[in-house]
Amino acid sequence: MKQDSKIEPAPPTSSASAGRRKRLFTLLAAVIVVIAVLWLLYWLLIGSRSVSTDDAYVQADTAQVTALVAGPVVADPTSETQFVHKGDVVAVIDPADYRLAEARAEAQLGQAERKVQGYYANEDLAAAQSQARIADLNRAQAQLVSARSDLVRAEAEYARRKNLAGSGAVSADEMNEVQNRRQTAQAAVTAAEASLGQARANVSAAGAQRQAAGVLVQGADLKTNPEVAAARAQLNQAQLDLQRTVVRAPVDGIIAKKAIEIGQRVPAGAELMTVVPIQTAYVDANFKEVQLRKVGIGSPVVLTSDLYGNRVKFHGRVVGVAGGSGSAFALIPAQNATGNWIKVVQRVPVRIALDPKELAKHPLRVGLSMKAEVEVR
């Protein structure tokens, strides 16, 4: 018996599958186009107007506290992480030796002042002696004039008596007496001339002594005399060293890297601690060189910190761009003059100043990571 064969339904045609694939590709192309348009719009409206980096870190101009004098530490009133104000005492060095040095300098200053006062007294004495020697010179000159007058008178009398002696009018005794007076007058003139020479020498010596005494006090009073000024400078240095035994904070900030303990002897110049002024912190953002084309001084910056997250926005401005890339100032700079060279995009540090009010409301710490976005419109 012959069986009737069933007719199976025909499978979907290849044209239907092709149409479905076409619609999927069309939809995919439309999605890609939409994404491209959206990305283009974002780039034109937002992306092209800013550059960003997460290679940014908080920095601050830290202040090193150093010992300016040597000695053992006798007081240490601060601790690590403590906030201090400018002028607060952070350490005290034993002042005993420096007090003795101050007392010694004060004594030396007193000695110098008395010594210089002696110079002024000697100058006055030399001036008086010079005047006395001038008076002696004037007296010697007068005595010489008188002696010469007596000699002239004695010679005139001797000449008269000599003329009369030939006629017998003058006795021999009278003639001898006149001759003696003449010789005495000559001796008086010689003595007066010697006294005048001695007086002139005394005047010269007194003048030299007065000049020597005057040199020690010339052009200065007691306070400005070089010896007194030198002694006073030593006293000022001793007082300054005594003041420096009390070490004070140079700026407001947080104590860090403290390296002293009570009883420790520190040399002059030793670093005691560091004060970090977090209230004046800034950000160093390392942008790629291809991002710096439109970044300039004063460009506004929006920053976020990993500490506070995206809920806190910091606002700042670019205040400077480094003079070279980070690799150029590295301890061991890269040497590109080699056979196998691969170009690497360099980064350049950009200094960003933060808003002080925002910084006071949300304090940052040195070394924290930041994300910076600079508007370059």
Secondary structure, DSSP 8 states (H G I E B T S, - for coil): -------------HHHHHHHHHHHHHHHHHHHHHHHHHHHHHHHHTGGGEEEEEEEEEE---EEEE-SS-EEEEE----TT-EE-TT-EEEEE--HHHHHHHHHHHHHHHHHHHHHHHHHHHHHHHHHHHHHHHHHHHHHHHHHHHHHHHHHHHHHHHHHHHHHHTTT-S-HHHHHHHHHHHHHHHHHHHHHHHHHHHHHHHHHHHHHHHHHHHHTTTT--TTT-HHHHHHHHHHHHHHHHHHTTEEE-SSSEEEES----TT-EE-TT-EEEEEE-GGG-EEEEEEEGGG-SS--TT-EEEEEETTTEEEEEEEEEEEEE-SS-TGGGSSS-----SSS------EEEEEEEE-HHHHHHS---TT-EEEEEEE--
